[in-house]
Amino acid sequence: MLVNHTRRLLNKAAESGDYRISVQRKPNASWPGDYSRLTALESVGHLERIDHGDERAIWQITSAGLTQLQTFAGGDA
């Protein structure tokens, strides 16, 4: 089954009360796979990083990210 990570992550951010999404470092000090996906979404302007510490990184969805979600929703019709 193919997972659309862009859609999944943008939906997660949009559905949160504060339009944010975060990831936490693993106990072995590595970042989870979504970290690189979130960074990629940041690079195209769909997310904006608002905090990055040693243990956690937080992004907020942008208007471009919300527009992208609407585009995905339009494709379902």
PyMOL Python script that loads the backbone (N, CA, C, O; Angstrom):
from pymol import cmd

cmd.read_pdbstr("""\
ATOM      1  N   MET A   1       0.834  -1.184   0.000  1.00  0.00           N
ATOM      2  CA  MET A   1       0.000   0.000   0.000  1.00  0.00           C
ATOM      3  C   MET A   1       0.877   1.246   0.000  1.00  0.00           C
ATOM      4  O   MET A   1       1.778   1.382   0.827  1.00  0.00           O
ATOM      5  N   LEU A   2       0.609   2.138  -0.921  1.00  0.00           N
ATOM      6  CA  LEU A   2       1.373   3.370  -1.057  1.00  0.00           C
ATOM      7  C   LEU A   2       0.825   4.415  -0.088  1.00  0.00           C
ATOM      8  O   LEU A   2      -0.379   4.671  -0.055  1.00  0.00           O
ATOM      9  N   VAL A   3       1.708   5.010   0.692  1.00  0.00           N
ATOM     10  CA  VAL A   3       1.304   6.035   1.650  1.00  0.00           C
ATOM     11  C   VAL A   3       1.731   7.396   1.110  1.00  0.00           C
ATOM     12  O   VAL A   3       2.891   7.591   0.747  1.00  0.00           O
ATOM     13  N   ASN A   4       0.800   8.321   1.059  1.00  0.00           N
ATOM     14  CA  ASN A   4       1.133   9.682   0.666  1.00  0.00           C
ATOM     15  C   ASN A   4       1.530  10.425   1.938  1.00  0.00           C
ATOM     16  O   ASN A   4       0.684  10.949   2.663  1.00  0.00           O
ATOM     17  N   HIS A   5       2.841  10.457   2.192  1.00  0.00           N
ATOM     18  CA  HIS A   5       3.332  11.072   3.429  1.00  0.00           C
ATOM     19  C   HIS A   5       3.047  12.566   3.483  1.00  0.00           C
ATOM     20  O   HIS A   5       2.790  13.108   4.558  1.00  0.00           O
ATOM     21  N   THR A   6       3.089  13.236   2.337  1.00  0.00           N
ATOM     22  CA  THR A   6       2.790  14.668   2.318  1.00  0.00           C
ATOM     23  C   THR A   6       1.380  14.907   2.834  1.00  0.00           C
ATOM     24  O   THR A   6       1.161  15.731   3.722  1.00  0.00           O
ATOM     25  N   ARG A   7       0.442  14.187   2.273  1.00  0.00           N
ATOM     26  CA  ARG A   7      -0.952  14.354   2.689  1.00  0.00           C
ATOM     27  C   ARG A   7      -1.133  13.987   4.161  1.00  0.00           C
ATOM     28  O   ARG A   7      -1.805  14.702   4.904  1.00  0.00           O
ATOM     29  N   ARG A   8      -0.534  12.877   4.577  1.00  0.00           N
ATOM     30  CA  ARG A   8      -0.662  12.410   5.966  1.00  0.00           C
ATOM     31  C   ARG A   8      -0.129  13.446   6.950  1.00  0.00           C
ATOM     32  O   ARG A   8      -0.782  13.747   7.950  1.00  0.00           O
ATOM     33  N   LEU A   9       1.039  13.987   6.675  1.00  0.00           N
ATOM     34  CA  LEU A   9       1.660  14.930   7.609  1.00  0.00           C
ATOM     35  C   LEU A   9       0.956  16.284   7.606  1.00  0.00           C
ATOM     36  O   LEU A   9       0.773  16.888   8.663  1.00  0.00           O
ATOM     37  N   LEU A  10       0.563  16.763   6.434  1.00  0.00           N
ATOM     38  CA  LEU A  10      -0.168  18.030   6.385  1.00  0.00           C
ATOM     39  C   LEU A  10      -1.521  17.897   7.068  1.00  0.00           C
ATOM     40  O   LEU A  10      -1.957  18.814   7.765  1.00  0.00           O
ATOM     41  N   ASN A  11      -2.190  16.766   6.874  1.00  0.00           N
ATOM     42  CA  ASN A  11      -3.461  16.534   7.570  1.00  0.00           C
ATOM     43  C   ASN A  11      -3.264  16.533   9.074  1.00  0.00           C
ATOM     44  O   ASN A  11      -4.057  17.116   9.813  1.00  0.00           O
ATOM     45  N   LYS A  12      -2.214  15.880   9.519  1.00  0.00           N
ATOM     46  CA  LYS A  12      -1.946  15.809  10.959  1.00  0.00           C
ATOM     47  C   LYS A  12      -1.751  17.214  11.539  1.00  0.00           C
ATOM     48  O   LYS A  12      -2.275  17.527  12.608  1.00  0.00           O
ATOM     49  N   ALA A  13      -1.006  18.043  10.838  1.00  0.00           N
ATOM     50  CA  ALA A  13      -0.787  19.412  11.303  1.00  0.00           C
ATOM     51  C   ALA A  13      -2.087  20.210  11.269  1.00  0.00           C
ATOM     52  O   ALA A  13      -2.408  20.920  12.223  1.00  0.00           O
ATOM     53  N   ALA A  14      -2.833  20.096  10.173  1.00  0.00           N
ATOM     54  CA  ALA A  14      -4.060  20.878  10.017  1.00  0.00           C
ATOM     55  C   ALA A  14      -5.123  20.484  11.040  1.00  0.00           C
ATOM     56  O   ALA A  14      -5.912  21.323  11.473  1.00  0.00           O
ATOM     57  N   GLU A  15      -5.142  19.219  11.422  1.00  0.00           N
ATOM     58  CA  GLU A  15      -6.166  18.746  12.349  1.00  0.00           C
ATOM     59  C   GLU A  15      -5.828  19.017  13.813  1.00  0.00           C
ATOM     60  O   GLU A  15      -6.689  18.886  14.683  1.00  0.00           O
ATOM     61  N   SER A  16      -4.587  19.390  14.085  1.00  0.00           N
ATOM     62  CA  SER A  16      -4.244  19.694  15.477  1.00  0.00           C
ATOM     63  C   SER A  16      -4.829  21.052  15.840  1.00  0.00           C
ATOM     64  O   SER A  16      -5.069  21.881  14.962  1.00  0.00           O
ATOM     65  N   GLY A  17      -5.054  21.278  17.102  1.00  0.00           N
ATOM     66  CA  GLY A  17      -5.676  22.515  17.552  1.00  0.00           C
ATOM     67  C   GLY A  17      -4.883  23.764  17.228  1.00  0.00           C
ATOM     68  O   GLY A  17      -5.455  24.838  17.046  1.00  0.00           O
ATOM     69  N   ASP A  18      -3.568  23.629  17.154  1.00  0.00           N
ATOM     70  CA  ASP A  18      -2.716  24.795  16.913  1.00  0.00           C
ATOM     71  C   ASP A  18      -2.035  24.766  15.539  1.00  0.00           C
ATOM     72  O   ASP A  18      -1.127  25.555  15.278  1.00  0.00           O
ATOM     73  N   TYR A  19      -2.475  23.857  14.664  1.00  0.00           N
ATOM     74  CA  TYR A  19      -1.924  23.713  13.308  1.00  0.00           C
ATOM     75  C   TYR A  19      -0.439  23.357  13.320  1.00  0.00           C
ATOM     76  O   TYR A  19       0.313  23.748  12.427  1.00  0.00           O
ATOM     77  N   ARG A  20      -0.032  22.615  14.337  1.00  0.00           N
ATOM     78  CA  ARG A  20       1.378  22.248  14.475  1.00  0.00           C
ATOM     79  C   ARG A  20       1.566  20.739  14.462  1.00  0.00           C
ATOM     80  O   ARG A  20       0.652  19.961  14.737  1.00  0.00           O
ATOM     81  N   ILE A  21       2.784  20.370  14.133  1.00  0.00           N
ATOM     82  CA  ILE A  21       3.189  18.968  14.155  1.00  0.00           C
ATOM     83  C   ILE A  21       4.615  18.921  14.698  1.00  0.00           C
ATOM     84  O   ILE A  21       5.433  19.791  14.398  1.00  0.00           O
ATOM     85  N   SER A  22       4.900  17.909  15.491  1.00  0.00           N
ATOM     86  CA  SER A  22       6.240  17.814  16.063  1.00  0.00           C
ATOM     87  C   SER A  22       6.730  16.371  16.025  1.00  0.00           C
ATOM     88  O   SER A  22       5.942  15.430  15.935  1.00  0.00           O
ATOM     89  N   VAL A  23       8.037  16.223  16.095  1.00  0.00           N
ATOM     90  CA  VAL A  23       8.660  14.908  16.219  1.00  0.00           C
ATOM     91  C   VAL A  23       9.669  14.973  17.354  1.00  0.00           C
ATOM     92  O   VAL A  23      10.257  16.017  17.638  1.00  0.00           O
ATOM     93  N   GLN A  24       9.845  13.847  17.980  1.00  0.00           N
ATOM     94  CA  GLN A  24      10.763  13.725  19.116  1.00  0.00           C
ATOM     95  C   GLN A  24      11.899  12.783  18.727  1.00  0.00           C
ATOM     96  O   GLN A  24      11.693  11.796  18.020  1.00  0.00           O
ATOM     97  N   ARG A  25      13.089  13.103  19.199  1.00  0.00           N
ATOM     98  CA  ARG A  25      14.234  12.217  18.967  1.00  0.00           C
ATOM     99  C   ARG A  25      14.005  10.878  19.623  1.00  0.00           C
ATOM    100  O   ARG A  25      13.370  10.780  20.673  1.00  0.00           O
ATOM    101  N   LYS A  26      14.535   9.844  18.990  1.00  0.00           N
ATOM    102  CA  LYS A  26      14.462   8.495  19.547  1.00  0.00           C
ATOM    103  C   LYS A  26      15.481   8.362  20.673  1.00  0.00           C
ATOM    104  O   LYS A  26      16.403   9.172  20.768  1.00  0.00           O
ATOM    105  N   PRO A  27      15.329   7.354  21.523  1.00  0.00           N
ATOM    106  CA  PRO A  27      16.294   7.154  22.614  1.00  0.00           C
ATOM    107  C   PRO A  27      17.741   6.979  22.135  1.00  0.00           C
ATOM    108  O   PRO A  27      18.680   7.285  22.870  1.00  0.00           O
ATOM    109  N   ASN A  28      17.917   6.487  20.904  1.00  0.00           N
ATOM    110  CA  ASN A  28      19.279   6.318  20.378  1.00  0.00           C
ATOM    111  C   ASN A  28      19.819   7.592  19.736  1.00  0.00           C
ATOM    112  O   ASN A  28      20.858   7.562  19.077  1.00  0.00           O
ATOM    113  N   ALA A  29      19.124   8.703  19.924  1.00  0.00           N
ATOM    114  CA  ALA A  29      19.511  10.049  19.464  1.00  0.00           C
ATOM    115  C   ALA A  29      19.272  10.281  17.975  1.00  0.00           C
ATOM    116  O   ALA A  29      19.654  11.331  17.457  1.00  0.00           O
ATOM    117  N   SER A  30      18.656   9.342  17.275  1.00  0.00           N
ATOM    118  CA  SER A  30      18.328   9.574  15.869  1.00  0.00           C
ATOM    119  C   SER A  30      16.919  10.166  15.772  1.00  0.00           C
ATOM    120  O   SER A  30      16.103  10.035  16.685  1.00  0.00           O
ATOM    121  N   TRP A  31      16.665  10.812  14.652  1.00  0.00           N
ATOM    122  CA  TRP A  31      15.333  11.366  14.398  1.00  0.00           C
ATOM    123  C   TRP A  31      14.494  10.315  13.687  1.00  0.00           C
ATOM    124  O   TRP A  31      15.039   9.507  12.936  1.00  0.00           O
ATOM    125  N   PRO A  32      13.187  10.303  13.902  1.00  0.00           N
ATOM    126  CA  PRO A  32      12.321   9.362  13.178  1.00  0.00           C
ATOM    127  C   PRO A  32      12.262   9.722  11.691  1.00  0.00           C
ATOM    128  O   PRO A  32      12.667  10.815  11.297  1.00  0.00           O
ATOM    129  N   GLY A  33      11.762   8.806  10.877  1.00  0.00           N
ATOM    130  CA  GLY A  33      11.695   9.023   9.435  1.00  0.00           C
ATOM    131  C   GLY A  33      10.908  10.258   9.041  1.00  0.00           C
ATOM    132  O   GLY A  33      11.233  10.898   8.041  1.00  0.00           O
ATOM    133  N   ASP A  34       9.877  10.608   9.803  1.00  0.00           N
ATOM    134  CA  ASP A  34       9.077  11.779   9.463  1.00  0.00           C
ATOM    135  C   ASP A  34       9.864  13.081   9.560  1.00  0.00           C
ATOM    136  O   ASP A  34       9.469  14.083   8.963  1.00  0.00           O
ATOM    137  N   TYR A  35      10.951  13.085  10.290  1.00  0.00           N
ATOM    138  CA  TYR A  35      11.758  14.315  10.411  1.00  0.00           C
ATOM    139  C   TYR A  35      12.204  14.790   9.031  1.00  0.00           C
ATOM    140  O   TYR A  35      12.057  15.968   8.707  1.00  0.00           O
ATOM    141  N   SER A  36      12.741  13.896   8.224  1.00  0.00           N
ATOM    142  CA  SER A  36      13.206  14.293   6.894  1.00  0.00           C
ATOM    143  C   SER A  36      12.033  14.680   5.995  1.00  0.00           C
ATOM    144  O   SER A  36      12.165  15.573   5.158  1.00  0.00           O
ATOM    145  N   ARG A  37      10.903  14.025   6.157  1.00  0.00           N
ATOM    146  CA  ARG A  37       9.712  14.380   5.372  1.00  0.00           C
ATOM    147  C   ARG A  37       9.202  15.768   5.755  1.00  0.00           C
ATOM    148  O   ARG A  37       8.812  16.551   4.889  1.00  0.00           O
ATOM    149  N   LEU A  38       9.205  16.067   7.046  1.00  0.00           N
ATOM    150  CA  LEU A  38       8.779  17.387   7.507  1.00  0.00           C
ATOM    151  C   LEU A  38       9.740  18.470   7.035  1.00  0.00           C
ATOM    152  O   LEU A  38       9.314  19.563   6.663  1.00  0.00           O
ATOM    153  N   THR A  39      11.021  18.172   7.049  1.00  0.00           N
ATOM    154  CA  THR A  39      12.023  19.112   6.551  1.00  0.00           C
ATOM    155  C   THR A  39      11.804  19.378   5.057  1.00  0.00           C
ATOM    156  O   THR A  39      11.947  20.512   4.599  1.00  0.00           O
ATOM    157  N   ALA A  40      11.459  18.334   4.303  1.00  0.00           N
ATOM    158  CA  ALA A  40      11.180  18.509   2.878  1.00  0.00           C
ATOM    159  C   ALA A  40       9.941  19.391   2.671  1.00  0.00           C
ATOM    160  O   ALA A  40       9.925  20.238   1.778  1.00  0.00           O
ATOM    161  N   LEU A  41       8.911  19.194   3.491  1.00  0.00           N
ATOM    162  CA  LEU A  41       7.718  20.030   3.397  1.00  0.00           C
ATOM    163  C   LEU A  41       8.039  21.481   3.769  1.00  0.00           C
ATOM    164  O   LEU A  41       7.445  22.414   3.228  1.00  0.00           O
ATOM    165  N   GLU A  42       8.965  21.659   4.681  1.00  0.00           N
ATOM    166  CA  GLU A  42       9.422  23.009   5.030  1.00  0.00           C
ATOM    167  C   GLU A  42      10.126  23.646   3.834  1.00  0.00           C
ATOM    168  O   GLU A  42       9.929  24.829   3.556  1.00  0.00           O
ATOM    169  N   SER A  43      10.936  22.874   3.134  1.00  0.00           N
ATOM    170  CA  SER A  43      11.719  23.429   2.029  1.00  0.00           C
ATOM    171  C   SER A  43      10.849  23.895   0.863  1.00  0.00           C
ATOM    172  O   SER A  43      11.267  24.762   0.095  1.00  0.00           O
ATOM    173  N   VAL A  44       9.641  23.332   0.717  1.00  0.00           N
ATOM    174  CA  VAL A  44       8.735  23.778  -0.349  1.00  0.00           C
ATOM    175  C   VAL A  44       7.690  24.773   0.158  1.00  0.00           C
ATOM    176  O   VAL A  44       6.819  25.194  -0.603  1.00  0.00           O
ATOM    177  N   GLY A  45       7.769  25.146   1.424  1.00  0.00           N
ATOM    178  CA  GLY A  45       6.906  26.182   1.970  1.00  0.00           C
ATOM    179  C   GLY A  45       5.579  25.706   2.531  1.00  0.00           C
ATOM    180  O   GLY A  45       4.719  26.528   2.847  1.00  0.00           O
ATOM    181  N   HIS A  46       5.391  24.394   2.663  1.00  0.00           N
ATOM    182  CA  HIS A  46       4.132  23.887   3.208  1.00  0.00           C
ATOM    183  C   HIS A  46       4.115  23.889   4.737  1.00  0.00           C
ATOM    184  O   HIS A  46       3.050  23.882   5.355  1.00  0.00           O
ATOM    185  N   LEU A  47       5.283  23.899   5.329  1.00  0.00           N
ATOM    186  CA  LEU A  47       5.424  23.989   6.780  1.00  0.00           C
ATOM    187  C   LEU A  47       6.470  25.038   7.103  1.00  0.00           C
ATOM    188  O   LEU A  47       7.348  25.331   6.291  1.00  0.00           O
ATOM    189  N   GLU A  48       6.366  25.602   8.299  1.00  0.00           N
ATOM    190  CA  GLU A  48       7.359  26.545   8.805  1.00  0.00           C
ATOM    191  C   GLU A  48       7.842  26.019  10.147  1.00  0.00           C
ATOM    192  O   GLU A  48       7.046  25.752  11.046  1.00  0.00           O
ATOM    193  N   ARG A  49       9.157  25.874  10.269  1.00  0.00           N
ATOM    194  CA  ARG A  49       9.713  25.389  11.537  1.00  0.00           C
ATOM    195  C   ARG A  49       9.647  26.514  12.552  1.00  0.00           C
ATOM    196  O   ARG A  49      10.116  27.625  12.301  1.00  0.00           O
ATOM    197  N   ILE A  50       9.060  26.214  13.697  1.00  0.00           N
ATOM    198  CA  ILE A  50       8.922  27.246  14.724  1.00  0.00           C
ATOM    199  C   ILE A  50       9.774  26.963  15.953  1.00  0.00           C
ATOM    200  O   ILE A  50       9.971  27.841  16.793  1.00  0.00           O
ATOM    201  N   ASP A  51      10.280  25.731  16.056  1.00  0.00           N
ATOM    202  CA  ASP A  51      11.163  25.402  17.180  1.00  0.00           C
ATOM    203  C   ASP A  51      11.962  24.160  16.810  1.00  0.00           C
ATOM    204  O   ASP A  51      11.449  23.227  16.192  1.00  0.00           O
ATOM    205  N   HIS A  52      13.219  24.174  17.200  1.00  0.00           N
ATOM    206  CA  HIS A  52      14.066  23.003  16.973  1.00  0.00           C
ATOM    207  C   HIS A  52      15.061  22.925  18.117  1.00  0.00           C
ATOM    208  O   HIS A  52      16.016  23.699  18.183  1.00  0.00           O
ATOM    209  N   GLY A  53      14.826  21.994  19.005  1.00  0.00           N
ATOM    210  CA  GLY A  53      15.735  21.784  20.117  1.00  0.00           C
ATOM    211  C   GLY A  53      16.519  20.504  19.935  1.00  0.00           C
ATOM    212  O   GLY A  53      16.494  19.888  18.869  1.00  0.00           O
ATOM    213  N   ASP A  54      17.211  20.113  20.978  1.00  0.00           N
ATOM    214  CA  ASP A  54      17.990  18.879  20.917  1.00  0.00           C
ATOM    215  C   ASP A  54      17.103  17.643  20.917  1.00  0.00           C
ATOM    216  O   ASP A  54      17.483  16.602  20.381  1.00  0.00           O
ATOM    217  N   GLU A  55      15.931  17.754  21.512  1.00  0.00           N
ATOM    218  CA  GLU A  55      15.068  16.582  21.669  1.00  0.00           C
ATOM    219  C   GLU A  55      13.800  16.605  20.826  1.00  0.00           C
ATOM    220  O   GLU A  55      13.190  15.558  20.613  1.00  0.00           O
ATOM    221  N   ARG A  56      13.385  17.790  20.336  1.00  0.00           N
ATOM    222  CA  ARG A  56      12.118  17.895  19.620  1.00  0.00           C
ATOM    223  C   ARG A  56      12.173  19.009  18.587  1.00  0.00           C
ATOM    224  O   ARG A  56      12.825  20.033  18.793  1.00  0.00           O
ATOM    225  N   ALA A  57      11.479  18.797  17.471  1.00  0.00           N
ATOM    226  CA  ALA A  57      11.339  19.814  16.426  1.00  0.00           C
ATOM    227  C   ALA A  57       9.851  20.020  16.174  1.00  0.00           C
ATOM    228  O   ALA A  57       9.072  19.067  16.163  1.00  0.00           O
ATOM    229  N   ILE A  58       9.467  21.287  15.971  1.00  0.00           N
ATOM    230  CA  ILE A  58       8.054  21.629  15.787  1.00  0.00           C
ATOM    231  C   ILE A  58       7.906  22.484  14.524  1.00  0.00           C
ATOM    232  O   ILE A  58       8.680  23.411  14.284  1.00  0.00           O
ATOM    233  N   TRP A  59       6.887  22.142  13.722  1.00  0.00           N
ATOM    234  CA  TRP A  59       6.543  22.900  12.530  1.00  0.00           C
ATOM    235  C   TRP A  59       5.090  23.327  12.611  1.00  0.00           C
ATOM    236  O   TRP A  59       4.285  22.710  13.309  1.00  0.00           O
ATOM    237  N   GLN A  60       4.765  24.393  11.887  1.00  0.00           N
ATOM    238  CA  GLN A  60       3.384  24.857  11.772  1.00  0.00           C
ATOM    239  C   GLN A  60       3.026  24.895  10.294  1.00  0.00           C
ATOM    240  O   GLN A  60       3.835  25.301   9.459  1.00  0.00           O
ATOM    241  N   ILE A  61       1.811  24.472   9.979  1.00  0.00           N
ATOM    242  CA  ILE A  61       1.376  24.463   8.580  1.00  0.00           C
ATOM    243  C   ILE A  61       1.216  25.910   8.108  1.00  0.00           C
ATOM    244  O   ILE A  61       0.776  26.777   8.863  1.00  0.00           O
ATOM    245  N   THR A  62       1.576  26.153   6.855  1.00  0.00           N
ATOM    246  CA  THR A  62       1.472  27.488   6.259  1.00  0.00           C
ATOM    247  C   THR A  62       0.215  27.557   5.384  1.00  0.00           C
ATOM    248  O   THR A  62      -0.471  26.555   5.183  1.00  0.00           O
ATOM    249  N   SER A  63      -0.066  28.730   4.879  1.00  0.00           N
ATOM    250  CA  SER A  63      -1.208  28.863   3.970  1.00  0.00           C
ATOM    251  C   SER A  63      -0.982  28.033   2.709  1.00  0.00           C
ATOM    252  O   SER A  63      -1.932  27.496   2.139  1.00  0.00           O
ATOM    253  N   ALA A  64       0.271  27.926   2.273  1.00  0.00           N
ATOM    254  CA  ALA A  64       0.578  27.081   1.107  1.00  0.00           C
ATOM    255  C   ALA A  64       0.300  25.610   1.424  1.00  0.00           C
ATOM    256  O   ALA A  64      -0.168  24.870   0.559  1.00  0.00           O
ATOM    257  N   GLY A  65       0.580  25.191   2.629  1.00  0.00           N
ATOM    258  CA  GLY A  65       0.288  23.822   3.041  1.00  0.00           C
ATOM    259  C   GLY A  65      -1.199  23.549   3.082  1.00  0.00           C
ATOM    260  O   GLY A  65      -1.651  22.479   2.676  1.00  0.00           O
ATOM    261  N   LEU A  66      -1.962  24.513   3.572  1.00  0.00           N
ATOM    262  CA  LEU A  66      -3.418  24.367   3.600  1.00  0.00           C
ATOM    263  C   LEU A  66      -3.980  24.315   2.184  1.00  0.00           C
ATOM    264  O   LEU A  66      -4.912  23.560   1.910  1.00  0.00           O
ATOM    265  N   THR A  67      -3.417  25.112   1.294  1.00  0.00           N
ATOM    266  CA  THR A  67      -3.839  25.091  -0.109  1.00  0.00           C
ATOM    267  C   THR A  67      -3.535  23.729  -0.729  1.00  0.00           C
ATOM    268  O   THR A  67      -4.345  23.193  -1.485  1.00  0.00           O
ATOM    269  N   GLN A  68      -2.372  23.173  -0.409  1.00  0.00           N
ATOM    270  CA  GLN A  68      -2.017  21.851  -0.917  1.00  0.00           C
ATOM    271  C   GLN A  68      -3.018  20.804  -0.439  1.00  0.00           C
ATOM    272  O   GLN A  68      -3.403  19.923  -1.208  1.00  0.00           O
ATOM    273  N   LEU A  69      -3.438  20.887   0.806  1.00  0.00           N
ATOM    274  CA  LEU A  69      -4.446  19.959   1.322  1.00  0.00           C
ATOM    275  C   LEU A  69      -5.761  20.091   0.564  1.00  0.00           C
ATOM    276  O   LEU A  69      -6.412  19.087   0.275  1.00  0.00           O
ATOM    277  N   GLN A  70      -6.153  21.304   0.245  1.00  0.00           N
ATOM    278  CA  GLN A  70      -7.376  21.514  -0.533  1.00  0.00           C
ATOM    279  C   GLN A  70      -7.248  20.901  -1.915  1.00  0.00           C
ATOM    280  O   GLN A  70      -8.218  20.365  -2.450  1.00  0.00           O
ATOM    281  N   THR A  71      -6.064  20.976  -2.494  1.00  0.00           N
ATOM    282  CA  THR A  71      -5.797  20.356  -3.785  1.00  0.00           C
ATOM    283  C   THR A  71      -5.964  18.840  -3.690  1.00  0.00           C
ATOM    284  O   THR A  71      -6.568  18.221  -4.565  1.00  0.00           O
ATOM    285  N   PHE A  72      -5.428  18.249  -2.627  1.00  0.00           N
ATOM    286  CA  PHE A  72      -5.595  16.803  -2.412  1.00  0.00           C
ATOM    287  C   PHE A  72      -7.076  16.453  -2.290  1.00  0.00           C
ATOM    288  O   PHE A  72      -7.538  15.480  -2.886  1.00  0.00           O
ATOM    289  N   ALA A  73      -7.816  17.243  -1.522  1.00  0.00           N
ATOM    290  CA  ALA A  73      -9.236  16.981  -1.305  1.00  0.00           C
ATOM    291  C   ALA A  73     -10.015  17.093  -2.613  1.00  0.00           C
ATOM    292  O   ALA A  73     -10.947  16.325  -2.852  1.00  0.00           O
ATOM    293  N   GLY A  74      -9.637  18.039  -3.451  1.00  0.00           N
ATOM    294  CA  GLY A  74     -10.291  18.199  -4.744  1.00  0.00           C
ATOM    295  C   GLY A  74     -10.060  17.019  -5.657  1.00  0.00           C
ATOM    296  O   GLY A  74     -10.890  16.715  -6.513  1.00  0.00           O
ATOM    297  N   GLY A  75      -8.914  16.339  -5.474  1.00  0.00           N
ATOM    298  CA  GLY A  75      -8.602  15.176  -6.289  1.00  0.00           C
ATOM    299  C   GLY A  75      -9.401  13.952  -5.900  1.00  0.00           C
ATOM    300  O   GLY A  75      -9.461  12.990  -6.665  1.00  0.00           O
ATOM    301  N   ASP A  76     -10.023  13.965  -4.717  1.00  0.00           N
ATOM    302  CA  ASP A  76     -10.805  12.826  -4.248  1.00  0.00           C
ATOM    303  C   ASP A  76     -12.214  12.823  -4.839  1.00  0.00           C
ATOM    304  O   ASP A  76     -12.882  11.789  -4.848  1.00  0.00           O
ATOM    305  N   ALA A  77     -12.662  13.969  -5.327  1.00  0.00           N
ATOM    306  CA  ALA A  77     -14.048  14.086  -5.791  1.00  0.00           C
ATOM    307  C   ALA A  77     -14.291  13.323  -7.080  1.00  0.00           C
ATOM    308  O   ALA A  77     -15.408  13.324  -7.597  1.00  0.00           O
TER     309      ALA A  77
END
""", "prot")
cmd.dss("prot")
cmd.show_as("cartoon", "prot")
cmd.util.cbc("prot")
cmd.orient("prot")
